[in-house]
């Protein structure tokens, strides 16, 4: 549509400059489908933009491991299983 949207996400920054995103409602959400269709997006973190051009679904254990310990425990208790690496 050419519209710009902002969607708050639970993200963990990675040392390679990418991010791991927890998809609370799975892969069938509009914002994620729009990012896939567009071939990328821009993440704004601490006021700094990061251009994303790669999306890679991750196994739950790998996705949770990207988050700090307290968040990792909460994500496991909430049985979150959908994660994607944005780079």
Protein Blocks (a to p, Z undefined) as FASTA:
>chain_A
ZZacdddddddddfkopacdddfkojkbfklmmmmmnopacddeehiacddfbdcdddfk
lmmmmpcfklmmmmmmnopabdcddZZ
